[in-house]
Amino acid sequence: MTDNSLKTWFEERKRFASHRQLLVLSGSLVWCQSQLKELALPASCLFISKQALIDTDNEHKVIQNKHYKQYLGYEFSCVIYNAFDGLKPSAVLGLEGTVQKGGLFIIVCPELQHWPEYEAQTPGIQFSYGEKHTHSAFIQRFLKQVQLDKSSAIYAKNSKECKLPYCKAIDNVKSAPVEQEKVSGACVLTPHQQKTKRDHLKALQDNTSVSVITAKRGRGKSTLLAQIAADFCLANAHSEIYITAQHRYNCERAINEFSAYISQNAEHSGANDGNLASTKITYVPIDRLTSLNKQACLLIDEAASLPPELLLDVCAHFDKVIMASTQVGYEGSGLGFTLRVLPALAKEEYACITSQLSSPIRWYESDVLEASFEQAFAPSINFNQNIKGTLNKVQNKADNLNEGLQTLRLSKQDLINNKELLLSVFSILLQSHYQTTPDDLMRMLDANDQLVFLTVLKAEQSENMPIEALAAALVQVEGGLPHKESALINQIASGERRVPGHLVAQNLCTSYSIETFMSQVSWRISRIAVRHQLKGYGIGTYLLNHLEQKAREDSSINSLQTSFGVTSELVNFWYKNDFQFVKAGMRTDTSSGKHSIIMTKPLTKSYEMHLRALLELRVLQLQLIDIENEPAIEFIRDKLEAELSGSLPVDGSLPVDGSLPVDDSLPVKNSSKAIIQRQLHDFVEGKRSFNLSMPAIYSANMLLLRADITSSEQATLQNTIEISMETLFCLLAGHMPKQEKGLTLEAMRETCKQLLTFLK
């Protein structure tokens, strides 16, 4: 190609209605910058780069990839991603939805043959501390798709790799997008959106409690969400309207549209209209929803990025819920929302109306950029095509799964070479885990410390059919830091340092100040999922047993571990598979509204001894958690207390009545004392944060309450404990000014010095 062929192609695209396209600009960074300077870039471009690639004016924005979520509600004529900073798949897929019709998504990258190695050295996502790989299979796969894709353009310093296809959108008259004009700040709905709004308003007036709008991005679902809510609230004189999402910036577009629509109606009806004047929308974090008035109207945007259990709880709490959800998610699994939430909402008690928007608003029908990016960053397959046949086979083999199923451990090369295997694993994860993102796909393909397992039906000898995938698991190898890292491990145990990854191993090391958790090797089951239609046949337990068998074959593996937002269903599953509770988060997780807990299954005697030594601390830690409306936490606490008092029940399942006898006179043994002393000392010295020290402070007080103290010290001790506990729960409650919190923390440190004196 000639030196000006890129410029010619770039200008020619403007002469006709063109689909949005991907352009990969490949060469040295300096060469790529020179090519960008030659292009007459339109106003309103977004650069994702640590530094400006070209001189930009005020009409262009330059951001780092970690800030991409803050710009998902915007629109840009071009998005230019600097892959010399590393590629973050979630950012690329998310920002694809910000490219306007006819626009370009430009990826600036190293020479194509060197890009996989470059990405391994300069990754765009975070990998675990100590993990090393020299080649990015994710980039290898992406490049192969770009090279085969007829709509994607490549302009490289090596002219043999260049291709600059045109993708005209005028061949089909129906492909023209329906323009969504704005009048006085509010959008004018398309005819299909107007009909959908009328249908949902009528249903809400007729006592329907939940209204759901689903769509891929660019279909105007947030606009429609806001206008349905605004019209309903105006018609019913609602003044309490709330909106929530995983993050506030996820719902900024809906908030702005709601306000603009209300303002527009106020102008038309007169400024003195009291109902309109009092109609405002308030953002509320998802973990505070159940404290709101149930008669308020609640809006939820990007619902697929929220836990299914939390969504259903919220829908049961509020009289009226109006939600919108993306079907293909950059941040959460739209597929999981479709398979898990919508069927539950279809039940009578929710009285739900659901509509899907299909026609794009911001770009042309049959958009090629959307299709190619979904294939590259969120690939999935439709398992429903032969579900009856698969279900019959599973039912026939249910009595002897070991004979009917097999589990494959898939290498990176297996996933690259066999598209069916890769799609099967990722599709099952998308169905079951609402937080599955394109970044997880990159880790699957690139991280050497992440293992991939797939359970399939055993094929009959006479069968010549594709594999029938049933379940999948991702296992993260954690811990195993060498002796030369002992200083780092000590800092982790003291709470002074955190390293990327090693989520459970590091959490336990810090929580209990035991270095062994980071030096020994463990397998963390980060994802385990069974196809939605095949649950209840023991497939998950079969897969878990296989993982344990493989872990035991490696003598260096000390335990299996898992972490999740606590529910009775999940706690039952892990307990029935002989996992033990180890730790709980003191506060509910803002993304799930649940306490996160860690459970583990020891594979060695030494690891089992560590758990036994920590038993009293595990019990005391749970006493800090408010168990009201938390039956699973209450069950775990009662189970541990019974174990500590020597009356461990033989049945590992959650009892029907939800409780076991509680022993209020728990013995706190000396095995915990050294851990408590170390953690209090680290807190006093400023090495350890208050949040990490809360369990130790509480445990110290409980230990001293049962200690044998001389009568002359009793009054002083009692006063110290009262001050300590009062301060502890004051800080635990939070919501105090920063300066006051600082003074309270200093007072707590002084109190802990006194506690240490009594503990000696």
N, C-alpha and C positions, 0 to 999 in steps of 0.2 A: 504494500500500500504506500501511497505517496505521503510526504510529510504533512500535507494539509488535509488528508482524507478524514481525519477525526473532526476537524473544524467543519468540513463540508457536510458530513453526516449530521453533525449537531445542528447546523443551520437548516438543513433540508427537512429535518423532522418538524420544524416549526411551520412548514408550508402546508401541512395537512393535519387532520385529526389523528393523532398518534396515541397508541396505548402507552402507558407507563412502561419503562424498561430498566433493566439492570445494565450498567456499563462497568466493566472491570478494567481499570487503568493500571497496567503492570510494567514495572521497571524500577530503577533506583528512585529514591524519594525525590531527589533533585529533578530527575527527568519527569516524573509524574507532576511535580509542581509546575514545571515549564509548560506541560500540556494543558493544565487547568488555566494557566494565565492566558493561553491563546484562545480559550473559549470565551464567548460573550455570555457569561453566566447571567441568568435573569435575576431580578431582585428577589429577595426573600429566599435565600438558601440557608440550609443548616449544615454546619461543619461539625462532625464528631471527631475531635482531635485534641491532643494535649496542647498543641500549639497551632496557630493559624497557618494553613497551608499556602495561602496567598494573602495579599493585602485585601482586607475586607472593609466595607463601609458599614454604616449603622443599620443597613437593611438586612445584613447577614448576621447569623448567630453562630458562635463557636462554643461548643460544650464538650466536656469529657464524657466518655461512654457511661460512666457510673451515674450521670445525671439525666439519662435519656428519658426516664419516666415522667419527668417534669414537663416534657414537651410533646407528650402523646396527643394532647388535644389541639395542637397547632396544625397548620398546613403550610407546606413549603413547595416551591417549584422544583427544587433539587435538594437532595440529601447527599452529602459527600462524607463518606466514612473512611477515616485514615486507619487502615489495617496494619500500618507500621507500629501502631500502639497496641496491636493485638486485637483479635476479633472476638466480640462478645455476641453470641448468637441471639440472645434475648433482645438486645438492643437493636440489632439489625432487623429482626422480625417485627418488633414493636414500631420502629420508626418507618418501616415500609408503609404503614397506614397513614403517615403524615404527608406522603408525596402526592401532589395534586395531579389531576388528569393531564396526560401528556408529558408529565415530568420524568425525571431520571433519578435513580438511586445509583450513585457512583461509589464504587469501592476502589480506593487507592491502595495498591499492595505491592510487595516485592515481586521480582521476576517469578513467573508461575512455577518453574521447576524448583525454585528455592523456597517458595512460600511455606510448604508443610514443615520444613526444618526451622524456618524463621519463627513461625507461630509457636513451635515447641519451646523455643528459647525466649520468646516474648509473648506469653499467653495473654489473651484478653479476658480470661476468667481465672478465678482463684483455684489452685490445686492444693492438696494437702502438703504440709511441711515435709520435706524430704523426698517427695515424689518427683521423679525425673523421667521424661520421655524425650526422645530425640526427633520424633516425627509425628506430625498431627494427621491422624487418619481422618479426622473431621474435615480438615481443609482439603485433603486428597479427594474425599468424596464430593465435597462442594465443587471443586474445580472440574471434576468429571461431569457433573450435572450441568455446570455452566457451559462447558465445551460442547455438550450434546444438545443443549437447549437451543432451539431455532430462534427464540426471541431475545436471548441474552447477547450483549455485545462485549467484545474483548478488544482492547487496543493496547498492544504491548510493544516494547522496544524491539523485541524480536518479531519482525513483521509476519513470519510464518504462522504465528499464533493469533493473528488479528482476524476478526469478523465483525462487521457492522451492519446487522440486518435492520430493515425497516419493519415496523409493525403498525400498519394503518388500521384505524378503527372505523373508517367510513364505508367499508365493504358491506356492513350490515347496518341498516338504518336504525334498528332496534338497539344497537350498541351504544348510542349516544346517551350519556348520563342525564338523568332528570335534574335540572338545576334546582338547588334549594336556595331561593332568594331570601334576602333579609329585608324586613320592613321595620323601621324604628327599633332595630337591634334584635328583634325576634325573627326566627326563621319561618318562612312560609312552607307548609308541609306539601309534599307531593300528593296526588290523588290517592295513591295506595296508603300513604301514611295517614291521610285524613280519614279514610274508611276505617283503618285500624284503630285510630283514636276514638272514633264514634262507637265502635264495637266495645272497646274496653271501658269507656265511660258509662255506657249503658249497663254493662255487666257489673261494674262497681256500684252503680246506683241500685241494682237488683240484688244486692247483698253478696256479690262475689267478694272474697276477702283478699285474693292475691291476683295481681296482674303481672304477666311476664312477657317481655319483648326480647326475642333472641335474634341475632344477626351476626354475620361476619362484620369486620370493621368497614367503615366507610359507607354504611347503610343508613345512618342518621338515627340510630337507636337512642342515643343520649338525648338528642333533641326531642324525639317523640316521648321518651320517658318524662322529661320535664314538662312538656305541654299537657300530657294526660294528667299528671299530678296537679298542675296549676288549675286546669279547668275543673277537676274534681273538687279541689279545695275551695275554689271560688263559688262553685254551685252549692257547696254544703257549709259555707261559712267557717271552714277550718282555719284556725290560726296557729295550730301546732303542726308544723311540717318539718320533718327531719330527713337528712340524707346521710348515707354511710357508704363506705367502700374500703378496700384494704388500705388505701392511702388517700388523703384529701385530694391530691392532684388527679386521682383517677376519676373524680366526679366534678372537677372544675367546670367542664363544658356544660354539664347538666345544671349546675348551680347558676351559671351565667345565663343560660337559656331560660330557666325558671324566672329569674329576676327580671330579665328583659321582657318576657311575656306578661308578667304581672304589671310591670310598668306601662307596657303598651295598652293593656286593658284599662288601667287607671286613667290614662289620658283620654281614652274613648268614652269612659263612663263618667268622668268628672273627678277632679283631684280630691274632693271631700268625701269620697266613698270610704266609709269606715272599714268595711270588710277588706277592701283592697289594700288600704293603708297598713292594716295589721297582718297581712299575709306575707310572711317571711320564711325563708328556708334556713335551717341551721344544720351544720355538719356535726355529727357525733361519731366518735371512734367506735368501732364494732364491739369492743369489749365493754361498753357502757350502755348498750341498747336496752337490756332487760330492766334497767332502772327507770326507763321512760314511761310516761303515761300510755297505756295500751290503746287508748282511744285516739292517739295521735296518728297522723299519716306518715308512713315511712317509705322513703325511696332508697333503692339499692342499685348502685351502678357497678359494672364489671363484677357481677355476682359470682361468676365462675372462679374468681380468685379467692373466694371465701370458703371455709370448710362447709361441706354439705350439712353436717349435723347442726352447725350454728345457724345456717340459713333456715332450716326447718324449725328450729327453736324460735327464731325471730318471727317467722310466719305464723306460728301458733300463738305468739305473745300479742301481736298487734292486730287490730281490727282490719286495717287496710295496709297492704304492702304492695308497692309498685316497683318492679325491678327490671333491669336490663342486663343482658349478658352477651359477651362475645363468644362465638362458637369455636373459633380457633384462637388460642390464647398465647400471648407472649409472656404472660405472668402467671397464669393459672390454666387449668385444664377445662376448656369448654366442653370437651367430650365427656368428662366426668360429671359435669353439671347436667348434661342432657340425659345421661344414663342413670344417674343416682337421684338428682333433685327433682327433675320434672315428673318422673313416675310417682314419686311420693306426693307431690303437690296435686297430682291428678285425683287423689283420693277425695272422697266426699267432704271430709272435715275441713279441707282447705278451700274449697269452692274457688278453683283457679281458672283463669282464662289465659291462654298462651297464643302468641302470634309470632310469626317469623318474617323478617324483612329480607328480601332476596335481591332487590335491584340496588346497585350501587348509586350513591349520591355524588361522591367526590371523584369518581373515575368511570370509564366506560365498561359496559358489560363484557364478559369474557376477558377480563383484565389479565394480561400475561405476567405481570410482575407479581401479583397476588398468588397466582397459581404456582409459579416457579419457586417463590419463597416458602410457600407452605410445604412443597415437596422437599425442599432443602432443610428447613428448620423445624417443621412440625409434621413429619410424615406419619400417616396412619392408614390402616386398612379397615374395611367393613367386615366385621366378624359375623354379621347377621345373615350373610348369604346362605350359609349351610348350617345354621345354628341347630335346627331340629336334628339333623344327622349327627352332629357332634354331641348334642345332649343325649341322644339315645345311646351312643357308644359309651359315654361317661357313666350313664346309669347302669349299663350292662356290666361295666368293670368296677362299679363302686365297691363291691364286696372284696375285691382283691386288687387294689390300686397298684401294688408293686408289680403285678403281672401285666397290667394294662397300660401303665404309664412309664415314661422314662424322662430323666432330666439331663439336659445338655449343658455343659459349661462351655460358653462361647468365647472364643478368642477374639481379639480386635480384628484379625484377618477374616475370621468367620463372618463377622458383622459387615465388613466392607465388601467381601466377595459374594455374600448371599443376601440380597435385598429383602427376601421374604423373612429371613430370621430377624433382621434389624427392625423391619416394620412390625413384626409380631411382638417383639419385646416392648418397643416404644408405645405401640397402640394399647397394650395391656396396662402399661404404667399411666398413660393418659386417661384411661377409663377410671382408674381407681385412686389416683393421687392428685388432688386438686392443685398441688404446688409443682407439678411436673412442668418443666420449662425447656426451651431449646438448649440452655446451658447444660442440662442433664444429658442431652444427646451428645454434646461435645465430651463430657466426662466419660460417658460410656465408651466412646471411641478412642479417647486419648489417654485417660488416666490408667497407669499400670497397676495402681493400688485399688482399682475398682473391678470387681469380678461380676460377670453377667451369667445368670442361669435361666434356662427356659424349660418348662415342663410341657411335654407334648404327648399325644396318644401314640402308642407303639403302632407302627404301620404293619398291616398284614403282608405276608410275603407276596400275595397276589395283587396287592394294591400298588398302583403307580400314580399316587396322588400327592398334592402338596402337603406339607406338614400341617397338623392340626394343633395349634398352640393353645394351651390351657391356662398357664400361669407363668409369672416371671419374677425374678428377684435380682436386686443389685446388692452386692456385699462390698463394704468398704474395709480394707485392711487398715487397722489403727494401732498406734503404739509402736513398740519395737525400736524406740530411739536407742542408739548405741551408748556404751559407757562413756565415750568421749563427750557426749551431750549431757553429762550428769549435772553440770552447773545450770543449764537451761531447764532441765527437768525439775531441779530444786526451786527455781524461780516460778515455774508453773504451779508447783505444789503450794508455794507461798502466796500465790495470787498476784505476783508481780508481772508475769508475762502471759501472753496468749500467742499461739502460733496458728497459722491457717490449718483448717481441717482437724482431724483427730477429735471429732466433736464429743463423743462419749468418753473416750479414754482421757481426754484433757479435762472434761467436766468432772469426772470422778477423782482424778489426781488433784485438782484444785479444791473440790468440795471436801475431801477427806484428808488432804495433805499427805497422801501416800504416793511416793514416787513410782512404786511398782506398776501402777495403772498405765503409766506412759512408757515404761521400759519393757513390759510384757506385751506380746502381740495378741490382738483380739480381732474378731470379725464382727463389724457392725452391720446388721441387716438394715440398710437404709431404705430399701423399698422391697415389699413383697406383696404381690397382687394376683388375684385370680380373676379371670374373665367374669364380668358382671353376671351373666346368665348361668354360670357354672358353679356358683358358690353353694355351700351346704353339702358337698359330697366328700369332704375331707382332703381336697386337693392341696389346700394351703398347708395343712399339717404334713402331708406327704412331702411337699417341697421343703418344708422346714427340717424334716427328718433327714432328707438328702443333704442339706447344707451341713447339718451336724455331723453326719457320717464323713463328709469330705473334710471338714475341719479337724476331726479326730485323726484322720490319716496323716495330718501334719502335726508332729509333736510340739512345734513351736507355738501353736494356737492355744491360748489359755481359756478363752471364753467366747461365747456368742453374745452379742449385745443388740439392743434396739432402743429407740426413743420415739415417743409419740404423744400427741395430745390425748389425755386420758378420757376414755369412755368405758362403760361397763362391758360392752361387746369386745373391745380390744383387750382389756385387762383379763377377761375370761379366756380369750384365745391364747394369750401368752402364758398365763398360769397353767392352763390345761396342757401346754407343751413344756412344762417344768421350768419356766423362766421365773426368776426371783426379782422382786422389787429392790432397787438400790438407792434411787434418789428421785426427788420431786422438785420442780421449780417452786419457789416460794410465792410467786405471783402468777396470775393467769397470763398466758401468752396472748399478745395483742392480735396476732393473726388468726388464732383459733378460738379464743375465748375460753380455753381450757388450760389446766395445769399440765405442763409437759413432765413426763416421768421417764426414767431409765429403768429397763429391766435387763437381766443378764442370766445366762446359763453357764455355770462353771464347767470347764472341761478338764481341769486339773485339781488335785488336792490342795495345792498352794493357793489357788484362786478361791476355792471353797472356804479355806481358812480365813482369808481376808474378809469375805462376806460375813462369816460367823463373828469375827472380831468387831465388825461394824454394826451388828444387829441392834444394840441399844441406841446408837446414834441414828440409825435409820428410823427407829420408832420415835425418838424425840423430835426429829426433824419434821415428821408428819403432824405432830401436835401443834406446830406453828400454823398449819393450814386450816382455814375455815372450811369445814366439811359440809356446811349446809348446802343442800342441793348438789352434793358431790358424792353419790352413793359408792362410786368406784374407789375414791380416795378413802372413804370411811371403811370400806371392805378391806383395803390393803392395810390400813392402820390396825384394824382389829385383828387381822391375820398375823401381823408381825408381833403385836402385843401378846397374842396367844402363844406364838412360837417362843417369845422371850420368857414367858412364864411357864413354859414346858408343857403347854396343852395344845400343841399344833394339830389342827384337824387333818384327817387323811384326805378328804375331798378337796381338790384344788380349785373347784369352781365357785363362783359367787353364790352364796346361800340365798334361798328364796326370800327370806325375811330381810336380807340386805345387811345383816349385822352379826357380830360374834360378841361374847362377853368381853368387857373391857376391864383390864386389871389396872387400877389407879395407883397401885403401890409397886411400880416397876423397879426392879433392881438395876442400878446403873453401875456397871462393874469398872474396875480399874483399867481395863483394856481401852476404854474410851478417853481416859484422863489425859494421856499424852497428846492425843490429837487435839483435844479442846485447849490444852495449855499452849500448844504451838500456834494454833489459830488466833487465840486471844493475844498472844505476844506479837504476832505479825500485824494484827489490827492496831494494837497500841503503837507499834513502830511505824505505822503508816504504809506498810507493804500490802496489806490486805484491805479490800473495800468493805464497807459496812454490809452491803448486800451479800457478799460471800461469807461474812462473819456472823450473820444472824443466827444460824443454827447452833454455832459454837457458844454464843452468848446465852442463848436460851438453855442449851444443854448444861452449861456451867451452873446456871441457877438451879436447875432441877437436881443436879448432882449435889450441890451444897445444901439444898433443902433436906436431903437424906443423910448428909454427912454427920459424923460424930464430932461436934464442936464443943469446946469447953464453955461452961456457963458464962464466964467473963467476956467471951467473944460473941455470945448469942445476939445481944442487942445490936452490936455493930454490923454483924452479918445480916441480920434481918433487915436493917435499914439499907444496906448495900443492895440486897436482892430487890427490895421494893423499888428503889431508885432505878436499878438496872432494868427491871421488867417494865416499869412505866415508860422509861425512855425508849426501850426496844419497840414497844407497840406504838408509841408516838411516831417513831421513824418509819416503822413498817406501814403505817396508815398513809404516810406521805402527805402531799398537798400542803406543805409549809413553805414559807418564803425561803429563798436561797440563803440569806444571811442567818436566819433563825436555824435553818438546818445545819449550817456550818458550826454554830455554837453548840447545838445539841449533840452533834457528832463528837466535838471535843469533850463535852461532859461525859459522853459514853466511854470515850477512851480512858478518862480518869477513873470511871467506875470499874472498867475492866482491869485496871491496874490493881484495884482492891480485890476483885474476884480472883486474880492470879495469886495474890498473897494468901488467900484462904485455901486455894487449891494445892498449895505446896505441902 
